Amino acid sequence: MNEQAGFTLRGRNPDVLSCIANLSNDEVFTPPEFANRMLDTLAEAWAANNGGANIWADSAVTFLDPCTKSGVFLREIATRLIAGLAEEIPDLQARVNHILTRQVFGIGITTLTSLLARRSLYCSKHANGKHSVAKGFAGDEGNIWFERTEHIWHNGKCTFCGASKGTLDRGQGLESHAYTFIHTNDVKARLSELFGGEMQFDAIIGNPPYQLDDGGFGTSAAPIYQIFVEQALALTPKYAVFVTPSRWMTGGKGLDKFRRQMLTDKHLRAIVDYPKLYEAFPGVKIRGGISYFLWDGGYQGPCQFQTIWDGQPTGPAVARYLDVYDVLVRRNEAVPILEKVRARGEPTLDARVTSRKPFGFPTNFHGRPNKVGLKDPIKLFGSQKISWIERSAITTNSHWIDEWKVLMTAVQGTSAAVETKFLSKPIIAEPGTACTETYLVAGHLDNEAAARNFAGYLRTRFVRFLVSLRKATQHATRDVYAFVPDLPLDQAWSDGNLYQRYGLTAEETAFIESQVAAHADARVD
């Protein structure tokens, strides 16, 4: 076999797997460079646990990608093994055969991606084809399995992934997106069926589908990547390495249980986080960024956490126990600041801020353009405009109508790669007012002075920095205020006196101000 053939073709510039377009934001192809960073992390952990041994020089180690798309992980693993096993298996063809038939396995997520993955790994869409670099496979699929799987419907939803029957029960002509790896109650038994014998994988690595956009249009679609992670860990591998959206760290629809599991799992050895939009996966808009983690079944201890920004680490990896808070604080530099704030034991603003629909009106509700003809008109703050309604129309929290209120938009964010504001400009709503779901009532107060002090407090960099630690998306729900102290409002608060109150160092205040932009003016309306 020619040494320049097969896998070494990937050395051409550009690598074809770095050029292909993503199928969607739900099924994102992993750039080869990123896949190799994940493999480097795996190799470092293997060496640390095995006296410096090289994982790529071990002919007994087995690898699984349970959600292969482009085949990049399998290809890069095989390339490393081909180099690492040269001494043990000198004959190139024998070495390739051993690696592809005994060490490297994958499960395609669609018909198209299974063919693409085989082309990447075997240099042929048929593992037993005449152009395949593997010799000895009896079937076309080789060790990259794919067959159409069906959802199991109950009350209009799939019992395994929660997909909507109305959207994804589309017949045989279209992909079902019922991913085999997560559509089973016994994943170990299922893999034995797929690969013809009891399988125990040393390392499971992948980039799973992120969500099933089955009618949510990217806004309300439920995530599914956590199910892939849970299934992988159920196989009890020695190592698991997955790249996922980072939303699980602070929020995400249906991710509370998964977040608790991750934060308390002392087998998490490393997390590398990319919070800047587009940085890890250029051109793919994943709100909150992405990250990858290394799970080590033989490890118990703190997790090495590192942030990458503009291609470089923001500092050294820091060993942290992740369950100190109910969310994962994503910047190591923020942890000592938060510790100083929390040390005072003060109540927090999430107890003061209301939940959605504070007066019962949805975002699309509008009153009259003016108060003419209304018996007892109430000013209603709504989406982009003021309207008027009768007082009697307000049946939820009607006792707040005649109090001073500070309103904050429930959604705040831009399409920029880096968010720097985190909260909207507060609106001071005088007595005789209400609002739609566009806003949260951040506080209802006795007098105008307290309302103005509160609005000024919410505009400080200090408050918005603490909000940023819990806010991974555009949604500024009540929960994002859970680290913000609820301070007395008999005085005006500024960043200067807040920094002094909590004993922040010059370095800590500089970090806050590097993360949070100043407002254009100091006024509040």
Secondary structure as a PSIPRED ss2 file (coil, helix, strand):
# PSIPRED VFORMAT (PSIPRED V4.0)

   1 M C   1.000  0.000  0.000
   2 N C   1.000  0.000  0.000
   3 E C   1.000  0.000  0.000
   4 Q C   1.000  0.000  0.000
   5 A C   1.000  0.000  0.000
   6 G H   0.000  1.000  0.000
   7 F H   0.000  1.000  0.000
   8 T H   0.000  1.000  0.000
   9 L H   0.000  1.000  0.000
  10 R H   0.000  1.000  0.000
  11 G H   0.000  1.000  0.000
  12 R C   1.000  0.000  0.000
  13 N C   1.000  0.000  0.000
  14 P C   1.000  0.000  0.000
  15 D C   1.000  0.000  0.000
  16 V H   0.000  1.000  0.000
  17 L H   0.000  1.000  0.000
  18 S H   0.000  1.000  0.000
  19 C C   1.000  0.000  0.000
  20 I C   1.000  0.000  0.000
  21 A C   1.000  0.000  0.000
  22 N C   1.000  0.000  0.000
  23 L C   1.000  0.000  0.000
  24 S C   1.000  0.000  0.000
  25 N C   1.000  0.000  0.000
  26 D C   1.000  0.000  0.000
  27 E C   1.000  0.000  0.000
  28 V C   1.000  0.000  0.000
  29 F C   1.000  0.000  0.000
  30 T C   1.000  0.000  0.000
  31 P C   1.000  0.000  0.000
  32 P H   0.000  1.000  0.000
  33 E H   0.000  1.000  0.000
  34 F H   0.000  1.000  0.000
  35 A H   0.000  1.000  0.000
  36 N H   0.000  1.000  0.000
  37 R H   0.000  1.000  0.000
  38 M H   0.000  1.000  0.000
  39 L H   0.000  1.000  0.000
  40 D H   0.000  1.000  0.000
  41 T H   0.000  1.000  0.000
  42 L H   0.000  1.000  0.000
  43 A H   0.000  1.000  0.000
  44 E H   0.000  1.000  0.000
  45 A H   0.000  1.000  0.000
  46 W H   0.000  1.000  0.000
  47 A H   0.000  1.000  0.000
  48 A H   0.000  1.000  0.000
  49 N H   0.000  1.000  0.000
  50 N C   1.000  0.000  0.000
  51 G C   1.000  0.000  0.000
  52 G C   1.000  0.000  0.000
  53 A C   1.000  0.000  0.000
  54 N C   1.000  0.000  0.000
  55 I H   0.000  1.000  0.000
  56 W H   0.000  1.000  0.000
  57 A H   0.000  1.000  0.000
  58 D C   1.000  0.000  0.000
  59 S C   1.000  0.000  0.000
  60 A C   1.000  0.000  0.000
  61 V C   1.000  0.000  0.000
  62 T C   1.000  0.000  0.000
  63 F E   0.000  0.000  1.000
  64 L E   0.000  0.000  1.000
  65 D E   0.000  0.000  1.000
  66 P E   0.000  0.000  1.000
  67 C E   0.000  0.000  1.000
  68 T E   0.000  0.000  1.000
  69 K C   1.000  0.000  0.000
  70 S C   1.000  0.000  0.000
  71 G C   1.000  0.000  0.000
  72 V H   0.000  1.000  0.000
  73 F H   0.000  1.000  0.000
  74 L H   0.000  1.000  0.000
  75 R H   0.000  1.000  0.000
  76 E H   0.000  1.000  0.000
  77 I H   0.000  1.000  0.000
  78 A H   0.000  1.000  0.000
  79 T H   0.000  1.000  0.000
  80 R H   0.000  1.000  0.000
  81 L H   0.000  1.000  0.000
  82 I H   0.000  1.000  0.000
  83 A H   0.000  1.000  0.000
  84 G H   0.000  1.000  0.000
  85 L C   1.000  0.000  0.000
  86 A C   1.000  0.000  0.000
  87 E C   1.000  0.000  0.000
  88 E C   1.000  0.000  0.000
  89 I C   1.000  0.000  0.000
  90 P C   1.000  0.000  0.000
  91 D C   1.000  0.000  0.000
  92 L H   0.000  1.000  0.000
  93 Q H   0.000  1.000  0.000
  94 A H   0.000  1.000  0.000
  95 R H   0.000  1.000  0.000
  96 V H   0.000  1.000  0.000
  97 N H   0.000  1.000  0.000
  98 H H   0.000  1.000  0.000
  99 I H   0.000  1.000  0.000
 100 L H   0.000  1.000  0.000
 101 T H   0.000  1.000  0.000
 102 R H   0.000  1.000  0.000
 103 Q H   0.000  1.000  0.000
 104 V E   0.000  0.000  1.000
 105 F E   0.000  0.000  1.000
 106 G E   0.000  0.000  1.000
 107 I E   0.000  0.000  1.000
 108 G E   0.000  0.000  1.000
 109 I C   1.000  0.000  0.000
 110 T C   1.000  0.000  0.000
 111 T H   0.000  1.000  0.000
 112 L H   0.000  1.000  0.000
 113 T H   0.000  1.000  0.000
 114 S H   0.000  1.000  0.000
 115 L H   0.000  1.000  0.000
 116 L H   0.000  1.000  0.000
 117 A H   0.000  1.000  0.000
 118 R H   0.000  1.000  0.000
 119 R H   0.000  1.000  0.000
 120 S H   0.000  1.000  0.000
 121 L H   0.000  1.000  0.000
 122 Y H   0.000  1.000  0.000
 123 C C   1.000  0.000  0.000
 124 S C   1.000  0.000  0.000
 125 K C   1.000  0.000  0.000
 126 H C   1.000  0.000  0.000
 127 A C   1.000  0.000  0.000
 128 N C   1.000  0.000  0.000
 129 G C   1.000  0.000  0.000
 130 K C   1.000  0.000  0.000
 131 H C   1.000  0.000  0.000
 132 S C   1.000  0.000  0.000
 133 V C   1.000  0.000  0.000
 134 A C   1.000  0.000  0.000
 135 K C   1.000  0.000  0.000
 136 G C   1.000  0.000  0.000
 137 F C   1.000  0.000  0.000
 138 A C   1.000  0.000  0.000
 139 G C   1.000  0.000  0.000
 140 D C   1.000  0.000  0.000
 141 E C   1.000  0.000  0.000
 142 G C   1.000  0.000  0.000
 143 N C   1.000  0.000  0.000
 144 I E   0.000  0.000  1.000
 145 W E   0.000  0.000  1.000
 146 F C   1.000  0.000  0.000
 147 E C   1.000  0.000  0.000
 148 R C   1.000  0.000  0.000
 149 T C   1.000  0.000  0.000
 150 E C   1.000  0.000  0.000
 151 H C   1.000  0.000  0.000
 152 I C   1.000  0.000  0.000
 153 W E   0.000  0.000  1.000
 154 H E   0.000  0.000  1.000
 155 N C   1.000  0.000  0.000
 156 G C   1.000  0.000  0.000
 157 K E   0.000  0.000  1.000
 158 C E   0.000  0.000  1.000
 159 T C   1.000  0.000  0.000
 160 F C   1.000  0.000  0.000
 161 C C   1.000  0.000  0.000
 162 G C   1.000  0.000  0.000
 163 A C   1.000  0.000  0.000
 164 S E   0.000  0.000  1.000
 165 K H   0.000  1.000  0.000
 166 G H   0.000  1.000  0.000
 167 T H   0.000  1.000  0.000
 168 L H   0.000  1.000  0.000
 169 D C   1.000  0.000  0.000
 170 R C   1.000  0.000  0.000
 171 G C   1.000  0.000  0.000
 172 Q C   1.000  0.000  0.000
 173 G C   1.000  0.000  0.000
 174 L C   1.000  0.000  0.000
 175 E C   1.000  0.000  0.000
 176 S C   1.000  0.000  0.000
 177 H C   1.000  0.000  0.000
 178 A C   1.000  0.000  0.000
 179 Y C   1.000  0.000  0.000
 180 T H   0.000  1.000  0.000
 181 F H   0.000  1.000  0.000
 182 I H   0.000  1.000  0.000
 183 H C   1.000  0.000  0.000
 184 T C   1.000  0.000  0.000
 185 N C   1.000  0.000  0.000
 186 D C   1.000  0.000  0.000
 187 V H   0.000  1.000  0.000
 188 K H   0.000  1.000  0.000
 189 A H   0.000  1.000  0.000
 190 R H   0.000  1.000  0.000
 191 L H   0.000  1.000  0.000
 192 S H   0.000  1.000  0.000
 193 E H   0.000  1.000  0.000
 194 L H   0.000  1.000  0.000
 195 F H   0.000  1.000  0.000
 196 G C   1.000  0.000  0.000
 197 G C   1.000  0.000  0.000
 198 E C   1.000  0.000  0.000
 199 M C   1.000  0.000  0.000
 200 Q C   1.000  0.000  0.000
 201 F C   1.000  0.000  0.000
 202 D C   1.000  0.000  0.000
 203 A E   0.000  0.000  1.000
 204 I E   0.000  0.000  1.000
 205 I E   0.000  0.000  1.000
 206 G E   0.000  0.000  1.000
 207 N C   1.000  0.000  0.000
 208 P C   1.000  0.000  0.000
 209 P C   1.000  0.000  0.000
 210 Y C   1.000  0.000  0.000
 211 Q E   0.000  0.000  1.000
 212 L C   1.000  0.000  0.000
 213 D C   1.000  0.000  0.000
 214 D C   1.000  0.000  0.000
 215 G C   1.000  0.000  0.000
 216 G C   1.000  0.000  0.000
 217 F C   1.000  0.000  0.000
 218 G C   1.000  0.000  0.000
 219 T C   1.000  0.000  0.000
 220 S C   1.000  0.000  0.000
 221 A C   1.000  0.000  0.000
 222 A C   1.000  0.000  0.000
 223 P E   0.000  0.000  1.000
 224 I C   1.000  0.000  0.000
 225 Y H   0.000  1.000  0.000
 226 Q H   0.000  1.000  0.000
 227 I H   0.000  1.000  0.000
 228 F H   0.000  1.000  0.000
 229 V H   0.000  1.000  0.000
 230 E H   0.000  1.000  0.000
 231 Q H   0.000  1.000  0.000
 232 A H   0.000  1.000  0.000
 233 L H   0.000  1.000  0.000
 234 A H   0.000  1.000  0.000
 235 L C   1.000  0.000  0.000
 236 T C   1.000  0.000  0.000
 237 P C   1.000  0.000  0.000
 238 K C   1.000  0.000  0.000
 239 Y E   0.000  0.000  1.000
 240 A E   0.000  0.000  1.000
 241 V E   0.000  0.000  1.000
 242 F E   0.000  0.000  1.000
 243 V E   0.000  0.000  1.000
 244 T E   0.000  0.000  1.000
 245 P E   0.000  0.000  1.000
 246 S H   0.000  1.000  0.000
 247 R H   0.000  1.000  0.000
 248 W H   0.000  1.000  0.000
 249 M H   0.000  1.000  0.000
 250 T C   1.000  0.000  0.000
 251 G C   1.000  0.000  0.000
 252 G C   1.000  0.000  0.000
 253 K C   1.000  0.000  0.000
 254 G C   1.000  0.000  0.000
 255 L C   1.000  0.000  0.000
 256 D H   0.000  1.000  0.000
 257 K H   0.000  1.000  0.000
 258 F H   0.000  1.000  0.000
 259 R H   0.000  1.000  0.000
 260 R H   0.000  1.000  0.000
 261 Q H   0.000  1.000  0.000
 262 M H   0.000  1.000  0.000
 263 L H   0.000  1.000  0.000
 264 T H   0.000  1.000  0.000
 265 D C   1.000  0.000  0.000
 266 K C   1.000  0.000  0.000
 267 H C   1.000  0.000  0.000
 268 L E   0.000  0.000  1.000
 269 R E   0.000  0.000  1.000
 270 A E   0.000  0.000  1.000
 271 I E   0.000  0.000  1.000
 272 V E   0.000  0.000  1.000
 273 D E   0.000  0.000  1.000
 274 Y E   0.000  0.000  1.000
 275 P C   1.000  0.000  0.000
 276 K C   1.000  0.000  0.000
 277 L C   1.000  0.000  0.000
 278 Y C   1.000  0.000  0.000
 279 E C   1.000  0.000  0.000
 280 A C   1.000  0.000  0.000
 281 F C   1.000  0.000  0.000
 282 P C   1.000  0.000  0.000
 283 G C   1.000  0.000  0.000
 284 V C   1.000  0.000  0.000
 285 K C   1.000  0.000  0.000
 286 I C   1.000  0.000  0.000
 287 R C   1.000  0.000  0.000
 288 G C   1.000  0.000  0.000
 289 G C   1.000  0.000  0.000
 290 I E   0.000  0.000  1.000
 291 S E   0.000  0.000  1.000
 292 Y E   0.000  0.000  1.000
 293 F E   0.000  0.000  1.000
 294 L E   0.000  0.000  1.000
 295 W E   0.000  0.000  1.000
 296 D E   0.000  0.000  1.000
 297 G C   1.000  0.000  0.000
 298 G C   1.000  0.000  0.000
 299 Y C   1.000  0.000  0.000
 300 Q C   1.000  0.000  0.000
 301 G C   1.000  0.000  0.000
 302 P C   1.000  0.000  0.000
 303 C E   0.000  0.000  1.000
 304 Q E   0.000  0.000  1.000
 305 F E   0.000  0.000  1.000
 306 Q E   0.000  0.000  1.000
 307 T E   0.000  0.000  1.000
 308 I E   0.000  0.000  1.000
 309 W E   0.000  0.000  1.000
 310 D C   1.000  0.000  0.000
 311 G C   1.000  0.000  0.000
 312 Q E   0.000  0.000  1.000
 313 P E   0.000  0.000  1.000
 314 T C   1.000  0.000  0.000
 315 G C   1.000  0.000  0.000
 316 P C   1.000  0.000  0.000
 317 A C   1.000  0.000  0.000
 318 V E   0.000  0.000  1.000
 319 A E   0.000  0.000  1.000
 320 R E   0.000  0.000  1.000
 321 Y C   1.000  0.000  0.000
 322 L H   0.000  1.000  0.000
 323 D H   0.000  1.000  0.000
 324 V H   0.000  1.000  0.000
 325 Y C   1.000  0.000  0.000
 326 D C   1.000  0.000  0.000
 327 V C   1.000  0.000  0.000
 328 L C   1.000  0.000  0.000
 329 V C   1.000  0.000  0.000
 330 R C   1.000  0.000  0.000
 331 R C   1.000  0.000  0.000
 332 N C   1.000  0.000  0.000
 333 E C   1.000  0.000  0.000
 334 A H   0.000  1.000  0.000
 335 V H   0.000  1.000  0.000
 336 P H   0.000  1.000  0.000
 337 I H   0.000  1.000  0.000
 338 L H   0.000  1.000  0.000
 339 E H   0.000  1.000  0.000
 340 K H   0.000  1.000  0.000
 341 V H   0.000  1.000  0.000
 342 R H   0.000  1.000  0.000
 343 A C   1.000  0.000  0.000
 344 R C   1.000  0.000  0.000
 345 G C   1.000  0.000  0.000
 346 E C   1.000  0.000  0.000
 347 P C   1.000  0.000  0.000
 348 T E   0.000  0.000  1.000
 349 L H   0.000  1.000  0.000
 350 D H   0.000  1.000  0.000
 351 A H   0.000  1.000  0.000
 352 R C   1.000  0.000  0.000
 353 V C   1.000  0.000  0.000
 354 T C   1.000  0.000  0.000
 355 S C   1.000  0.000  0.000
 356 R C   1.000  0.000  0.000
 357 K C   1.000  0.000  0.000
 358 P C   1.000  0.000  0.000
 359 F C   1.000  0.000  0.000
 360 G C   1.000  0.000  0.000
 361 F C   1.000  0.000  0.000
 362 P C   1.000  0.000  0.000
 363 T C   1.000  0.000  0.000
 364 N C   1.000  0.000  0.000
 365 F C   1.000  0.000  0.000
 366 H C   1.000  0.000  0.000
 367 G C   1.000  0.000  0.000
 368 R E   0.000  0.000  1.000
 369 P C   1.000  0.000  0.000
 370 N C   1.000  0.000  0.000
 371 K C   1.000  0.000  0.000
 372 V C   1.000  0.000  0.000
 373 G C   1.000  0.000  0.000
 374 L C   1.000  0.000  0.000
 375 K C   1.000  0.000  0.000
 376 D C   1.000  0.000  0.000
 377 P E   0.000  0.000  1.000
 378 I E   0.000  0.000  1.000
 379 K E   0.000  0.000  1.000
 380 L E   0.000  0.000  1.000
 381 F E   0.000  0.000  1.000
 382 G E   0.000  0.000  1.000
 383 S C   1.000  0.000  0.000
 384 Q C   1.000  0.000  0.000
 385 K E   0.000  0.000  1.000
 386 I E   0.000  0.000  1.000
 387 S E   0.000  0.000  1.000
 388 W E   0.000  0.000  1.000
 389 I E   0.000  0.000  1.000
 390 E E   0.000  0.000  1.000
 391 R H   0.000  1.000  0.000
 392 S H   0.000  1.000  0.000
 393 A H   0.000  1.000  0.000
 394 I C   1.000  0.000  0.000
 395 T C   1.000  0.000  0.000
 396 T C   1.000  0.000  0.000
 397 N C   1.000  0.000  0.000
 398 S H   0.000  1.000  0.000
 399 H H   0.000  1.000  0.000
 400 W H   0.000  1.000  0.000
 401 I C   1.000  0.000  0.000
 402 D C   1.000  0.000  0.000
 403 E C   1.000  0.000  0.000
 404 W E   0.000  0.000  1.000
 405 K E   0.000  0.000  1.000
 406 V E   0.000  0.000  1.000
 407 L E   0.000  0.000  1.000
 408 M E   0.000  0.000  1.000
 409 T E   0.000  0.000  1.000
 410 A C   1.000  0.000  0.000
 411 V E   0.000  0.000  1.000
 412 Q C   1.000  0.000  0.000
 413 G C   1.000  0.000  0.000
 414 T C   1.000  0.000  0.000
 415 S C   1.000  0.000  0.000
 416 A C   1.000  0.000  0.000
 417 A C   1.000  0.000  0.000
 418 V C   1.000  0.000  0.000
 419 E C   1.000  0.000  0.000
 420 T C   1.000  0.000  0.000
 421 K C   1.000  0.000  0.000
 422 F C   1.000  0.000  0.000
 423 L C   1.000  0.000  0.000
 424 S C   1.000  0.000  0.000
 425 K C   1.000  0.000  0.000
 426 P C   1.000  0.000  0.000
 427 I E   0.000  0.000  1.000
 428 I E   0.000  0.000  1.000
 429 A E   0.000  0.000  1.000
 430 E C   1.000  0.000  0.000
 431 P C   1.000  0.000  0.000
 432 G C   1.000  0.000  0.000
 433 T E   0.000  0.000  1.000
 434 A E   0.000  0.000  1.000
 435 C E   0.000  0.000  1.000
 436 T C   1.000  0.000  0.000
 437 E C   1.000  0.000  0.000
 438 T C   1.000  0.000  0.000
 439 Y E   0.000  0.000  1.000
 440 L E   0.000  0.000  1.000
 441 V E   0.000  0.000  1.000
 442 A E   0.000  0.000  1.000
 443 G E   0.000  0.000  1.000
 444 H E   0.000  0.000  1.000
 445 L E   0.000  0.000  1.000
 446 D C   1.000  0.000  0.000
 447 N C   1.000  0.000  0.000
 448 E H   0.000  1.000  0.000
 449 A H   0.000  1.000  0.000
 450 A H   0.000  1.000  0.000
 451 A H   0.000  1.000  0.000
 452 R H   0.000  1.000  0.000
 453 N H   0.000  1.000  0.000
 454 F H   0.000  1.000  0.000
 455 A H   0.000  1.000  0.000
 456 G H   0.000  1.000  0.000
 457 Y H   0.000  1.000  0.000
 458 L H   0.000  1.000  0.000
 459 R C   1.000  0.000  0.000
 460 T C   1.000  0.000  0.000
 461 R H   0.000  1.000  0.000
 462 F H   0.000  1.000  0.000
 463 V H   0.000  1.000  0.000
 464 R H   0.000  1.000  0.000
 465 F H   0.000  1.000  0.000
 466 L H   0.000  1.000  0.000
 467 V H   0.000  1.000  0.000
 468 S H   0.000  1.000  0.000
 469 L C   1.000  0.000  0.000
 470 R C   1.000  0.000  0.000
 471 K C   1.000  0.000  0.000
 472 A C   1.000  0.000  0.000
 473 T C   1.000  0.000  0.000
 474 Q C   1.000  0.000  0.000
 475 H E   0.000  0.000  1.000
 476 A C   1.000  0.000  0.000
 477 T C   1.000  0.000  0.000
 478 R H   0.000  1.000  0.000
 479 D H   0.000  1.000  0.000
 480 V H   0.000  1.000  0.000
 481 Y H   0.000  1.000  0.000
 482 A C   1.000  0.000  0.000
 483 F C   1.000  0.000  0.000
 484 V C   1.000  0.000  0.000
 485 P E   0.000  0.000  1.000
 486 D C   1.000  0.000  0.000
 487 L C   1.000  0.000  0.000
 488 P C   1.000  0.000  0.000
 489 L C   1.000  0.000  0.000
 490 D C   1.000  0.000  0.000
 491 Q C   1.000  0.000  0.000
 492 A C   1.000  0.000  0.000
 493 W C   1.000  0.000  0.000
 494 S C   1.000  0.000  0.000
 495 D H   0.000  1.000  0.000
 496 G H   0.000  1.000  0.000
 497 N H   0.000  1.000  0.000
 498 L H   0.000  1.000  0.000
 499 Y H   0.000  1.000  0.000
 500 Q H   0.000  1.000  0.000
 501 R H   0.000  1.000  0.000
 502 Y C   1.000  0.000  0.000
 503 G C   1.000  0.000  0.000
 504 L C   1.000  0.000  0.000
 505 T C   1.000  0.000  0.000
 506 A H   0.000  1.000  0.000
 507 E H   0.000  1.000  0.000
 508 E H   0.000  1.000  0.000
 509 T H   0.000  1.000  0.000
 510 A H   0.000  1.000  0.000
 511 F H   0.000  1.000  0.000
 512 I H   0.000  1.000  0.000
 513 E H   0.000  1.000  0.000
 514 S H   0.000  1.000  0.000
 515 Q H   0.000  1.000  0.000
 516 V C   1.000  0.000  0.000
 517 A C   1.000  0.000  0.000
 518 A C   1.000  0.000  0.000
 519 H C   1.000  0.000  0.000
 520 A C   1.000  0.000  0.000
 521 D C   1.000  0.000  0.000
 522 A C   1.000  0.000  0.000
 523 R C   1.000  0.000  0.000
 524 V C   1.000  0.000  0.000
 525 D C   1.000  0.000  0.000
